[in-house]
Amino acid sequence: MSKNEKRNKSLRTWVFNDFPSNNPQGKEDLIRFIRLSMRDGKLAKAYNNVERTFFSMKSDPRWPLLENSKRMSTLDFFERVVDLASPLVSLRPVVVKGTVYQVPGPIKREKSRGLGLRWLLEGARRNSFNKCAFKEGLSRELFDVYYKTGYAYTKRLEVHKLAEENRPFSHFRWWYRTK
């Protein structure tokens, strides 16, 4: 077993042990989110930041309740936030006869979720810049996106708005090459 596989296994076991759920997609997204939030190769520190964020968020009165007044699980909450932050369409520049058009088109689920995760982190870093710790900025961004405000959600709405404005150019979608 290589060093990389050991690292992957350790993070995977941490997430699967500390965040119990029957939602495998949520666990994979959480692992990807932790890896994206990592700085200078410090995986344990990134994991601790995310774990502490969710621990502090669970005690917050803004944490959502289900119909039977039970608390929502952490991974279900995270999945909902990632769904709200992920765009459904994207714009691609296409050159047709010397003119550049922004052509809207659907994107794959993995790409969409990756963009949503990156926008969540970008919003968290914006919230925590010179004001508070990263985990506080992250919790603020996650709550904001859940309640349909926040940086990642507005960025998604901007992309959808631009796609709607450039909808007349969607017939150029066949023009760009897919690899």
C-alpha positions in Angstrom: 0.0 0.0 0.0 1.5 3.3 -1.0 1.7 6.4 1.2 -1.1 8.1 -0.8 -3.5 5.2 -0.3 -2.7 5.2 3.5 -3.6 8.9 3.6 -6.8 8.4 1.7 -7.8 5.5 3.9 -7.2 7.5 7.1 -9.3 10.4 6.0 -12.0 8.1 4.7 -12.1 6.2 8.1 -12.2 9.5 10.0 -15.2 10.7 8.0 -17.0 7.4 8.1 -16.5 7.0 11.8 -17.2 10.6 12.9 -20.1 11.4 10.6 -22.5 8.4 10.7 -25.0 8.5 7.9 -26.5 6.3 5.2 -25.6 9.0 2.6 -22.5 7.9 0.7 -22.6 10.9 -1.6 -22.5 13.2 1.4 -19.4 11.4 2.8 -17.6 11.7 -0.6 -18.4 15.4 -0.8 -17.2 15.9 2.7 -13.9 14.2 2.0 -13.5 16.3 -1.1 -14.4 19.5 0.8 -11.8 18.7 3.5 -9.1 18.1 0.8 -10.0 21.4 -0.8 -9.8 23.3 2.5 -6.4 21.8 3.2 -3.5 24.3 3.3 0.2 23.4 3.0 -0.6 19.7 3.1 -2.0 19.7 6.7 -4.8 17.3 6.3 -5.4 16.7 10.0 -5.7 20.5 10.7 -8.2 20.8 7.8 -10.2 17.9 9.1 -10.2 19.3 12.7 -11.4 22.7 11.3 -14.4 21.1 9.5 -15.2 18.8 12.4 -15.2 21.7 14.9 -17.2 23.8 12.6 -20.0 21.2 12.4 -19.8 20.6 16.2 -20.3 24.3 16.9 -23.0 24.6 14.3 -25.0 21.8 15.9 -25.5 23.8 19.1 -26.5 26.9 17.2 -30.2 27.8 17.3 -30.3 28.3 13.5 -29.6 24.5 13.0 -32.6 23.2 11.0 -35.1 20.8 12.5 -37.0 18.0 10.7 -40.8 17.6 10.7 -40.8 15.6 13.9 -38.7 18.2 15.7 -35.5 16.1 15.5 -32.2 17.7 14.5 -31.1 17.2 10.9 -27.9 15.1 10.6 -24.7 16.8 9.7 -24.2 15.1 6.4 -27.8 15.8 5.3 -27.3 19.4 6.2 -24.0 19.5 4.2 -25.6 17.8 1.2 -28.4 20.3 1.2 -25.9 23.2 1.3 -23.8 21.7 -1.5 -26.9 21.2 -3.6 -27.9 24.9 -3.1 -24.4 26.1 -4.0 -23.9 23.9 -7.1 -24.8 25.4 -10.5 -26.8 23.4 -13.0 -25.4 25.2 -16.1 -22.2 26.9 -17.1 -21.0 29.3 -19.7 -18.3 28.5 -22.3 -16.6 31.0 -24.6 -17.1 30.0 -28.2 -15.5 31.8 -31.1 -17.7 31.9 -34.2 -16.4 33.9 -37.2 -14.2 36.0 -35.0 -16.9 36.8 -32.4 -16.7 35.4 -28.9 -20.1 34.2 -27.5 -20.8 33.0 -24.0 -22.7 29.8 -24.7 -24.7 28.2 -21.9 -24.8 24.4 -21.5 -25.4 21.8 -18.9 -22.5 20.5 -16.8 -21.8 17.2 -15.3 -22.7 16.5 -11.7 -19.1 16.1 -10.5 -18.1 19.4 -12.0 -21.1 21.1 -10.6 -20.5 19.8 -7.1 -16.8 20.7 -7.4 -17.7 24.3 -8.3 -20.2 24.5 -5.4 -17.5 23.2 -2.9 -15.0 25.7 -4.1 -17.4 28.6 -3.9 -18.3 27.5 -0.4 -14.7 27.7 0.6 -14.2 31.0 -1.1 -17.1 32.4 0.7 -15.8 31.0 4.0 -12.4 32.6 3.4 -14.1 35.9 2.6 -16.1 35.7 5.8 -13.1 34.9 8.0 -10.7 37.4 6.5 -9.3 39.6 9.3 -12.5 39.2 11.3 -12.6 35.7 12.9 -11.3 32.2 12.7 -11.8 30.1 9.5 -14.2 27.7 11.3 -16.5 30.6 12.2 -16.4 32.0 8.7 -17.2 28.5 7.4 -20.1 28.0 9.7 -21.5 31.5 8.8 -21.2 30.7 5.1 -22.8 27.2 5.5 -25.8 28.7 7.4 -26.1 31.6 4.9 -26.2 29.2 1.9 -28.7 27.0 3.7 -31.0 30.0 4.2 -30.4 31.1 0.6 -28.1 34.0 1.1 -24.3 34.0 1.2 -21.5 34.1 -1.4 -21.8 30.7 -2.9 -25.6 30.9 -3.4 -25.4 34.4 -5.0 -22.5 33.2 -7.3 -24.8 30.3 -8.4 -27.6 32.7 -9.1 -25.3 35.0 -11.1 -24.2 32.1 -13.3 -27.8 31.0 -13.9 -28.8 34.6 -14.7 -25.9 35.0 -17.2 -26.9 31.6 -18.8 -30.4 32.8 -19.1 -29.3 36.1 -20.7 -27.1 34.2 -23.2 -29.7 31.7 -24.0 -30.1 32.9 -27.6 -26.6 31.7 -28.3 -27.3 28.1 -27.1 -27.6 26.9 -30.7 -23.7 27.3 -30.8 -23.4 24.6 -28.2 -22.3 22.1 -30.9 -19.5 24.5 -31.9 -17.1 23.8 -29.0 -15.2 20.6 -28.9 -15.7 18.0 -26.2 -12.7 16.0 -25.3 
